[in-house]
Amino acid sequence: MSMVTYVGEDLLEKVGRLLRDRALSISLAESCTGGLVSHLITNISGSSDYFDRGLVTYSNRAKMELLGVRSRSLEEFGAVSQVVAEEMAEGVRRNSGTSLGLSTTGIAGPTGGTPEKPVGLVFVAAATSSDVTSKRFVFDGDRLEVKQEAAEEALGMLVDFLGR
């Protein structure tokens, strides 16, 4: 499965058009997707008009140091949680000064899952200075498929968020 073609160009073009038409900028904080969402967004020519930065904050330390995720949130809810996804999105937006922050955190597998947090569990969050929203997903498939599905859903969620 190709890392580039599984997300339709229509979706990527739509993300770019919505951001450009609204004169918005975006920054990303990715954990389980490892930079894939940033990679996809920057596949569109002219993405420098709206894309500021993408951070891969894989470790808890990186989440705290670079995004301001609270250690208490990590201890109480875990890195793969709605609370941490929202703090990641808010933190990357705040630290970069962009209009929007988008984050992903999850368990791509095949190891790391538990009954409470199975392999394929992903949280995606989007934040502005006045609003934050997140979604919980559970994807099937191998590690690459989970990452790809998470990236596609993150972009779809961004389109929905911008359409509000």
Number of C-alpha atoms within 10 A of each C-alpha: 8 7 13 13 9 13 18 10 15 9 15 20 16 14 20 24 15 16 22 16 8 11 11 16 21 23 26 29 32 28 27 27 27 19 20 21 25 22 14 18 21 16 14 14 10 11 19 13 14 23 21 16 17 23 19 20 24 17 11 17 13 15 27 18 12 17 22 17 25 16 16 9 16 17 10 10 13 15 24 21 23 22 19 25 32 25 25 34 29 28 25 29 28 19 13 18 15 20 17 27 31 32 34 35 28 29 26 27 18 14 10 12 15 9 6 7 16 18 23 26 23 30 27 30 28 28 26 18 13 6 10 18 16 21 16 15 13 16 19 12 15 14 18 15 17 25 27 24 21 28 27 20 20 24 22 17 19 21 19 11 17 15 8 5
